[in-house]
Amino acid sequence: MELWIPLTIAAAFFQNIRSALQKHLKGKLTTLGAAYVRFFYAWPIALVYFFTVIYSEGQPLPGFSTSFLLYALTGGVCQIMFTVFLLWLFSFHNFAVGTTISKLETVMVAIFGLILLGDEITAPVIVAIAMSSAGLVILSAGQAKLSIDNLVSGLWRPPTLIGLACAAWLGLSVVLFRAASLSLGVDNYLVAASFTLLVVLILQTAIMGVLLGMREPDQLKKLLLHWRPAALVGISGGLASIGWFSAFTLQNATYVRALGQIELLFTFVVTLLVFREKVSVKETAGIVLITISIILILLAD
């Protein structure tokens, strides 16, 4: 088994934990404030991890170029734009179709990866991406209780375009993070990935901190007031990011994000076994398609 596979699975696992912990911040922080937690409390984790890697691997501090900073900054901004557009999407009354379309991130990663980095994908992986995307749309439609007619008729509304933009922003950020890491020209993937993650998180913390200070300045105080649950979100998010960035450095980002849909399987199991919630036929069908796509990705590697 290649190393990127367990790294991706670990990243998806910790991201699932982060999402669950983030729900506990509802009522304590606004949506934007809760989103900022993932950056504010994650960069110290990235800092400790980076210097641990440098020390344990006996590597010097990596040099970096203008292209690295451009990739890291642009990727970080794209991820923030994804958050902003997602918040904009939720402001619409009929955002369900847009939210469903926003799940097409893996398709965007494949497109941008091919255009920007020349990352090619094999035929079995194309089939896996198609199945995964279909599964995500069906799963999301089932959760939103959307019929096929509602889904088709809603494709031409503004929220749908915003949902597509969400997928594009997130997909582009992933490819740019991989580009930043590869541009360092460092043979040790741990050094390249940890340094890229640290720089990106610092930039995102600064940029989104200014945004939050302008729009919701009271959230900065509440962020410190509720530091215990917020720090847990940051720690789990930081561990997830370590896994993602390491996997992006080792493998085509399309493969990584396609396999990363295993996070939904974790959520599905928790829903069934822990919360004992009922799952619809659509949701089950979506999960089955995603599961098959993950198996195809593993077999294709």
Residue, then its C-alpha position, 0 to 999 in steps of 0.5 A: m500500500e502506497l503511503w498516500i492512501p493511509l495519509t488520506i484516510a487519516a486526513a478524512f477521519f480527522q476532518n470528520i472529527r473536526s466537523a463534528l466538534q465544530k457543531h458544538l460551536k453553534g450558538k457560541l460563534t457565528t458561522l464565519g467565526a466558527a469557520y475562522v477557528r479552523f485556521f486560528y487554532a490550527w497554525p500553532i499545530a502546523l508550526v510545532y509539526f514543521f519544526t518537529v519534522i525539520y529536527s527529526e529528519g535532520q533537514p535544513l529550512p527549505g528555501f522558497s521562491t516567488s512562485f511558491l508564495l504565489y501558489a500558497l497565497t492564491g490557494g489560501v485565498c481560494q479556500i477562503m473564497f469557498t467559505v465566503f461563497l458557501l455562506w452566501l449560498f446559505s443566505f438563499h431560501n432555496f439553497a438545497v440544489g446549490t449545495t448539492i452541486s457544490k459537491l462536485e469538487t473532485v471533478m474540479v480538482a481533475i480539471f484544474g489539475l490537468i490544466l495547471l499541473g498536467d496531472e493526468i488520470t487513468a480511465p478507471v479513475i475517471v469512472a470512479i470520479a463519475m461514480s463518486s460525483a453521482g453518489l455525492v449528488i444523490l446523497s446530498a439530494g436525499q439529505a435535502k429531500l430533493s426530487i429529480d424534478n426539483l433538482v433539474s428545475g433548480l439547475w438554472r437558478p442563481p444558488t446553483l451557480i454559486g454552488l458550482a463556484c463553491a466547488a470550483w474554489l475548493g477544487l482550485s485551492v487543492v490543486l494550488f496547494r499541491a503546486a506550492s508543495l511541488s514548487l519547493g523542489v524538496d525531496n523530503y515530502l514531509v518537509a515540503a508538505s509541513f512547510t507549505l501547510l504552515v505558510v498557508l495557514i499563517l496567510q489564511t489566519a491573517i487574511m480571514g482575521v482581517l475579514l472577521g475583524m471588519r465584519e464581526p469584530d465581537q467574534l474575535k473575543k468570543l473565539l478566545l473566550h470559548w478556547r477549549p472547544a475551539a482549540l479541539v476543532g483547531i487540533s483535529g483540523g490541523l491533524a487533518s490538514i497534515g494528512w491532506f497536504s502530505a498526500f497532495t505532495l505524494q500523489n495526484a490531488t484528484y486521486v487524493r480527493a476522490l479517496g477522501q470521500i471515505e469521510l462520508l462513510f465515516t459519517f454514515v457509520v456514525t449516523l447509523l450506529v451512534f445516533r441511530e438515525k434513519v437513512s433514506v433509500k437515496e442516501t443509501a444509494g449515494i453511499v453505495l456509489i461512493t463506496i464502489s468509487i473508493i474501491l476503484i481508486l484503490l484498485a487503480d493505484 
